[in-house]
Amino acid sequence: MDNLEHVKKLIESKLQDSVVQVSDLTGTMDHLDIRVYSDEFKGKILIDQHQMVMDILKEDLKSLIHAVKIKTMTKDKLQE
């Protein structure tokens, strides 16, 4: 499993209702653009939403992932 698929599955497993999109920013598979749509973000400010994702990725950031660009939204934004 490559890093993109690993990160996608990891986030989806921790945020049960999430839709996750992961792409490679540099061709090295360790600089990732991550978009997460989840209703678990409702009522949370942006920094808290991003912290939820960073907490999920904490172990992988030590070795597999060098940098992430995160965009978080509730699932109603997925329809737009």
C-alpha positions as CSV (number, residue, x, y, z in Angstrom):
1,M,0.0,0.0,0.0
2,D,1.4,3.4,-0.9
3,N,1.5,6.4,1.4
4,L,-1.5,8.0,-0.2
5,E,-3.7,5.0,0.3
6,H,-2.3,4.4,3.8
7,V,-3.1,7.9,4.9
8,K,-6.6,7.8,3.3
9,K,-7.5,4.5,5.1
10,L,-6.0,5.6,8.4
11,I,-8.1,8.8,8.5
12,E,-11.2,7.0,7.4
13,S,-10.8,4.4,10.1
14,K,-10.5,7.1,12.8
15,L,-13.2,9.5,11.5
16,Q,-16.0,7.0,10.8
17,D,-18.2,9.1,8.5
18,S,-15.4,10.8,6.6
19,V,-14.6,11.2,2.9
20,V,-10.9,11.6,2.4
21,Q,-8.9,12.6,-0.6
22,V,-5.1,12.5,-0.6
23,S,-2.8,13.6,-3.3
24,D,1.0,13.9,-3.7
25,L,2.3,17.5,-3.9
26,T,5.9,16.9,-5.0
27,G,6.2,13.4,-6.6
28,T,8.0,12.1,-3.5
29,M,4.9,10.7,-1.8
30,D,5.9,12.4,1.5
31,H,4.4,15.9,0.9
32,L,0.7,15.4,0.9
33,D,-2.4,17.4,0.2
34,I,-5.2,16.0,2.4
35,R,-8.9,16.9,2.1
36,V,-11.2,15.5,4.8
37,Y,-15.0,15.9,4.8
38,S,-16.6,14.8,8.0
39,D,-19.6,15.8,10.1
40,E,-17.4,15.3,13.2
41,F,-16.0,18.8,12.3
42,K,-19.4,20.5,12.9
43,G,-19.2,23.1,15.6
44,K,-15.4,23.0,15.8
45,I,-13.1,25.8,14.8
46,L,-10.7,25.2,12.0
47,I,-7.6,24.8,14.2
48,D,-9.4,22.1,16.1
49,Q,-10.5,20.3,12.9
50,H,-6.9,20.3,11.7
51,Q,-5.6,19.1,15.1
52,M,-8.0,16.1,14.8
53,V,-6.3,15.1,11.5
54,M,-2.8,15.8,12.8
55,D,-3.5,13.6,15.9
56,I,-4.4,10.8,13.6
57,L,-1.2,11.3,11.5
58,K,1.1,11.8,14.5
59,E,3.0,8.5,14.2
60,D,3.3,8.7,10.4
61,L,4.7,12.2,10.6
62,K,7.7,10.8,12.5
63,S,8.8,8.7,9.5
64,L,6.6,8.4,6.4
65,I,5.3,11.9,5.9
66,H,7.4,15.1,5.7
67,A,4.7,17.7,5.2
68,V,0.9,18.0,4.9
69,K,-1.5,20.6,3.5
70,I,-4.8,20.0,5.2
71,K,-8.3,21.2,4.2
72,T,-11.2,20.1,6.4
73,M,-14.9,20.6,5.8
74,T,-18.2,19.2,6.9
75,K,-19.9,16.7,4.5
76,D,-22.4,19.3,3.3
77,K,-19.5,21.1,1.5
78,L,-18.8,17.9,-0.4
79,Q,-22.0,18.4,-2.3
80,E,-21.0,21.9,-3.5
